[in-house]
């Protein structure tokens, strides 16, 4: 039995690119969840046209800075758009 690579008019299906993007999003989210010095529970990670977009709130500017540093050094991440604001301290 012969299996050929799935193509559509010679191009790979669009879902292949989506899978890679979803995988990078998951890797970034897992990395942030494993860093003990930050609380990333209110962050959302989205990959949009090659840019990792981080949205949500964090308790301190130091946490935001450590988060950005951690994501910047990850393989596959070239651009970050950090839309993280400081959480209200009430």
TIRO-2110 file (N, C-alpha, C; in Angstrom, 1 decimal):
// TIRO-2110
0.9, -1.2, 0.0, N, 1, A
0.0, 0.0, 0.0, CA, 1, A
0.9, 1.2, 0.0, C, 1, A
0.5, 2.2, -0.8, N, 2, A
1.3, 3.4, -0.9, CA, 2, A
0.5, 4.6, -0.4, C, 2, A
1.2, 5.4, 0.5, N, 3, A
0.5, 6.6, 1.0, CA, 3, A
1.3, 7.8, 0.5, C, 3, A
0.5, 8.7, -0.1, N, 4, A
1.1, 9.9, -0.6, CA, 4, A
0.8, 11.1, 0.4, C, 4, A
1.7, 12.1, 0.3, N, 5, A
1.6, 13.3, 1.1, CA, 5, A
0.3, 14.0, 0.7, C, 5, A
-0.5, 14.4, 1.7, N, 6, A
-1.8, 15.2, 1.4, CA, 6, A
-1.5, 16.6, 0.9, C, 6, A
-2.0, 16.8, -0.3, N, 7, A
-1.8, 18.2, -0.9, CA, 7, A
-3.2, 18.6, -1.5, C, 7, A
-3.2, 19.9, -1.8, N, 8, A
-4.4, 20.5, -2.5, CA, 8, A
-3.8, 21.3, -3.6, C, 8, A
-4.0, 20.9, -4.8, N, 9, A
-3.4, 21.5, -6.0, CA, 9, A
-1.9, 21.8, -5.8, C, 9, A
-1.2, 20.8, -5.2, N, 10, A
0.2, 20.8, -5.0, CA, 10, A
0.7, 21.5, -3.7, C, 10, A
-0.2, 22.1, -3.0, N, 11, A
0.2, 22.8, -1.8, CA, 11, A
-0.3, 22.0, -0.6, C, 11, A
0.4, 22.1, 0.5, N, 12, A
0.0, 21.4, 1.8, CA, 12, A
-1.3, 22.0, 2.3, C, 12, A
-2.1, 21.3, 2.9, N, 13, A
-3.4, 21.8, 3.5, CA, 13, A
-3.1, 22.9, 4.5, C, 13, A
-4.0, 23.9, 4.6, N, 14, A
-3.8, 25.0, 5.5, CA, 14, A
-3.8, 24.5, 7.0, C, 14, A
-4.4, 23.4, 7.3, N, 15, A
-4.5, 22.9, 8.7, CA, 15, A
-3.1, 22.5, 9.2, C, 15, A
-2.1, 22.2, 8.3, N, 16, A
-0.8, 21.9, 8.7, CA, 16, A
-0.1, 23.1, 9.4, C, 16, A
-0.3, 24.3, 8.8, N, 17, A
0.2, 25.5, 9.4, CA, 17, A
-0.5, 25.8, 10.7, C, 17, A
-1.8, 25.6, 10.8, N, 18, A
-2.5, 25.9, 12.0, CA, 18, A
-2.0, 25.0, 13.2, C, 18, A
-1.7, 23.7, 12.8, N, 19, A
-1.2, 22.8, 13.8, CA, 19, A
0.1, 23.2, 14.4, C, 19, A
1.0, 23.7, 13.6, N, 20, A
2.3, 24.2, 14.0, CA, 20, A
2.1, 25.4, 14.9, C, 20, A
1.2, 26.3, 14.6, N, 21, A
0.9, 27.5, 15.4, CA, 21, A
0.3, 27.2, 16.7, C, 21, A
-0.6, 26.2, 16.7, N, 22, A
-1.2, 25.8, 18.0, CA, 22, A
-0.2, 25.1, 18.9, C, 22, A
0.8, 24.4, 18.2, N, 23, A
1.8, 23.8, 19.0, CA, 23, A
2.7, 24.8, 19.7, C, 23, A
3.1, 25.8, 18.9, N, 24, A
3.9, 26.9, 19.5, CA, 24, A
3.2, 27.6, 20.7, C, 24, A
1.9, 27.9, 20.5, N, 25, A
1.1, 28.5, 21.5, CA, 25, A
1.1, 27.7, 22.8, C, 25, A
0.9, 26.4, 22.6, N, 26, A
0.9, 25.5, 23.8, CA, 26, A
2.3, 25.4, 24.4, C, 26, A
3.4, 25.4, 23.7, N, 27, A
4.7, 25.4, 24.2, CA, 27, A
5.0, 26.7, 25.1, C, 27, A
4.5, 27.8, 24.5, N, 28, A
4.7, 29.1, 25.3, CA, 28, A
3.9, 29.1, 26.6, C, 28, A
2.6, 28.6, 26.5, N, 29, A
1.8, 28.6, 27.6, CA, 29, A
2.3, 27.6, 28.7, C, 29, A
2.8, 26.5, 28.3, N, 30, A
3.4, 25.5, 29.2, CA, 30, A
4.7, 26.1, 29.9, C, 30, A
5.5, 26.8, 29.1, N, 31, A
6.7, 27.4, 29.7, CA, 31, A
6.3, 28.4, 30.8, C, 31, A
5.3, 29.3, 30.5, N, 32, A
4.9, 30.3, 31.4, CA, 32, A
4.3, 29.6, 32.7, C, 32, A
3.6, 28.5, 32.5, N, 33, A
3.0, 27.9, 33.7, CA, 33, A
4.0, 27.2, 34.6, C, 33, A
5.2, 26.9, 34.0, N, 34, A
6.2, 26.2, 34.8, CA, 34, A
7.2, 27.1, 35.5, C, 34, A
7.1, 28.4, 35.2, N, 35, A
8.1, 29.3, 35.9, CA, 35, A
7.5, 29.7, 37.2, C, 35, A
8.3, 29.4, 38.3, N, 36, A
7.8, 29.5, 39.6, CA, 36, A
7.7, 31.0, 40.1, C, 36, A
8.4, 31.9, 39.5, N, 37, A
8.5, 33.3, 40.0, CA, 37, A
7.4, 34.2, 39.3, C, 37, A
6.5, 33.6, 38.5, N, 38, A
5.4, 34.4, 38.0, CA, 38, A
4.1, 33.7, 38.1, C, 38, A
3.0, 34.4, 38.1, N, 39, A
1.7, 33.9, 38.1, CA, 39, A
1.1, 34.3, 36.7, C, 39, A
1.1, 33.3, 35.8, N, 40, A
0.6, 33.6, 34.4, CA, 40, A
-0.8, 33.0, 34.2, C, 40, A
-1.5, 32.8, 35.3, N, 41, A
-2.8, 32.2, 35.2, CA, 41, A
-3.9, 33.1, 34.5, C, 41, A
-3.6, 34.4, 34.4, N, 42, A
-4.5, 35.3, 33.8, CA, 42, A
-4.1, 35.7, 32.4, C, 42, A
-3.0, 35.0, 31.8, N, 43, A
-2.5, 35.3, 30.5, CA, 43, A
-3.1, 34.5, 29.4, C, 43, A
-3.3, 35.0, 28.3, N, 44, A
-3.7, 34.3, 27.1, CA, 44, A
-2.6, 34.4, 26.1, C, 44, A
-2.2, 33.3, 25.4, N, 45, A
-1.2, 33.2, 24.4, CA, 45, A
-1.8, 32.9, 23.1, C, 45, A
-1.6, 33.8, 22.1, N, 46, A
-2.1, 33.6, 20.7, CA, 46, A
-1.0, 33.9, 19.8, C, 46, A
-0.9, 33.0, 18.7, N, 47, A
0.1, 33.3, 17.6, CA, 47, A
-0.7, 33.8, 16.5, C, 47, A
-0.3, 35.0, 16.0, N, 48, A
-1.0, 35.7, 14.9, CA, 48, A
0.1, 36.1, 13.9, C, 48, A
0.1, 35.5, 12.7, N, 49, A
1.1, 35.8, 11.7, CA, 49, A
2.5, 35.9, 12.1, C, 49, A
2.9, 34.9, 12.9, N, 50, A
4.3, 34.8, 13.4, CA, 50, A
4.6, 35.6, 14.6, C, 50, A
3.6, 36.3, 15.2, N, 51, A
3.8, 37.1, 16.4, CA, 51, A
3.1, 36.4, 17.6, C, 51, A
3.8, 36.2, 18.7, N, 52, A
3.2, 35.7, 19.9, CA, 52, A
2.6, 36.9, 20.6, C, 52, A
1.2, 36.9, 20.8, N, 53, A
0.5, 38.0, 21.5, CA, 53, A
0.2, 37.5, 22.9, C, 53, A
0.7, 38.2, 23.9, N, 54, A
0.4, 37.9, 25.3, CA, 54, A
-0.6, 38.9, 25.8, C, 54, A
-1.8, 38.5, 26.3, N, 55, A
-2.7, 39.4, 26.9, CA, 55, A
-3.1, 39.0, 28.3, C, 55, A
-3.5, 39.9, 29.1, N, 56, A
-4.0, 39.6, 30.4, CA, 56, A
-3.4, 40.6, 31.4, C, 56, A
-3.4, 40.2, 32.7, N, 57, A
-2.9, 41.0, 33.8, CA, 57, A
-2.0, 40.2, 34.6, C, 57, A
-1.0, 40.9, 35.3, N, 58, A
-0.1, 40.4, 36.2, CA, 58, A
0.1, 41.3, 37.4, C, 58, A
0.6, 40.8, 38.5, N, 59, A
0.6, 41.5, 39.7, CA, 59, A
1.7, 42.6, 39.7, C, 59, A
2.9, 42.4, 39.1, N, 60, A
4.0, 43.3, 39.2, CA, 60, A
4.6, 43.5, 37.8, C, 60, A
5.3, 44.6, 37.7, N, 61, A
6.1, 44.9, 36.5, CA, 61, A
7.2, 43.9, 36.3, C, 61, A
7.8, 43.5, 37.5, N, 62, A
8.8, 42.4, 37.4, CA, 62, A
8.3, 41.1, 36.8, C, 62, A
7.1, 40.7, 37.2, N, 63, A
6.5, 39.5, 36.6, CA, 63, A
6.4, 39.7, 35.1, C, 63, A
5.9, 40.8, 34.7, N, 64, A
5.7, 41.1, 33.2, CA, 64, A
7.1, 41.0, 32.5, C, 64, A
8.1, 41.6, 33.1, N, 65, A
9.4, 41.6, 32.5, CA, 65, A
10.0, 40.2, 32.4, C, 65, A
9.8, 39.4, 33.5, N, 66, A
10.3, 38.0, 33.4, CA, 66, A
9.5, 37.2, 32.4, C, 66, A
8.2, 37.4, 32.3, N, 67, A
7.4, 36.7, 31.3, CA, 67, A
7.9, 37.0, 29.9, C, 67, A
8.1, 38.3, 29.6, N, 68, A
8.6, 38.7, 28.2, CA, 68, A
10.0, 38.1, 28.0, C, 68, A
10.9, 38.1, 29.0, N, 69, A
12.2, 37.5, 28.8, CA, 69, A
12.1, 36.0, 28.5, C, 69, A
11.3, 35.3, 29.3, N, 70, A
11.1, 33.9, 29.1, CA, 70, A
10.6, 33.5, 27.7, C, 70, A
9.7, 34.3, 27.2, N, 71, A
9.1, 34.0, 25.9, CA, 71, A
10.1, 34.3, 24.8, C, 71, A
10.8, 35.4, 24.9, N, 72, A
11.8, 35.9, 23.9, CA, 72, A
12.8, 34.9, 23.6, C, 72, A
13.2, 34.1, 24.6, N, 73, A
14.3, 33.2, 24.5, CA, 73, A
13.9, 31.8, 24.0, C, 73, A
12.6, 31.6, 23.7, N, 74, A
12.1, 30.3, 23.2, CA, 74, A
12.4, 30.1, 21.8, C, 74, A
12.8, 28.9, 21.4, N, 75, A
12.9, 28.6, 20.0, CA, 75, A
11.6, 28.7, 19.2, C, 75, A
11.6, 29.3, 18.1, N, 76, A
10.4, 29.5, 17.3, CA, 76, A
9.7, 30.8, 17.5, C, 76, A
10.1, 31.5, 18.5, N, 77, A
9.5, 32.8, 18.8, CA, 77, A
10.4, 33.9, 18.3, C, 77, A
9.9, 34.7, 17.3, N, 78, A
10.7, 35.8, 16.8, CA, 78, A
10.2, 37.2, 17.2, C, 78, A
8.8, 37.3, 17.3, N, 79, A
8.3, 38.6, 17.7, CA, 79, A
7.2, 38.4, 18.8, C, 79, A
7.2, 39.3, 19.8, N, 80, A
6.3, 39.3, 20.9, CA, 80, A
5.5, 40.6, 20.9, C, 80, A
4.2, 40.6, 21.1, N, 81, A
3.4, 41.7, 21.3, CA, 81, A
2.8, 41.5, 22.7, C, 81, A
3.4, 42.2, 23.7, N, 82, A
3.0, 42.0, 25.1, CA, 82, A
1.9, 43.1, 25.4, C, 82, A
0.7, 42.6, 25.6, N, 83, A
-0.4, 43.5, 26.0, CA, 83, A
-0.8, 43.2, 27.4, C, 83, A
0.1, 43.1, 28.3, N, 84, A
-0.1, 42.7, 29.7, CA, 84, A
-0.2, 44.0, 30.5, C, 84, A
-1.2, 44.1, 31.3, N, 85, A
-1.3, 45.3, 32.2, CA, 85, A
-1.2, 44.8, 33.7, C, 85, A
-1.0, 45.8, 34.5, N, 86, A
-0.9, 45.5, 36.0, CA, 86, A
-2.3, 45.3, 36.6, C, 86, A
-2.4, 44.2, 37.4, N, 87, A
-3.6, 43.9, 38.0, CA, 87, A
-3.9, 44.9, 39.1, C, 87, A
-5.1, 45.3, 39.3, N, 88, A
-5.5, 46.2, 40.4, CA, 88, A
-5.2, 45.5, 41.7, C, 88, A
-4.5, 46.3, 42.6, N, 89, A
-4.1, 45.8, 43.9, CA, 89, A
-5.1, 46.3, 44.9, C, 89, A
-6.1, 45.6, 45.2, N, 90, A
-7.1, 46.1, 46.2, CA, 90, A
-7.1, 45.3, 47.5, C, 90, A
END
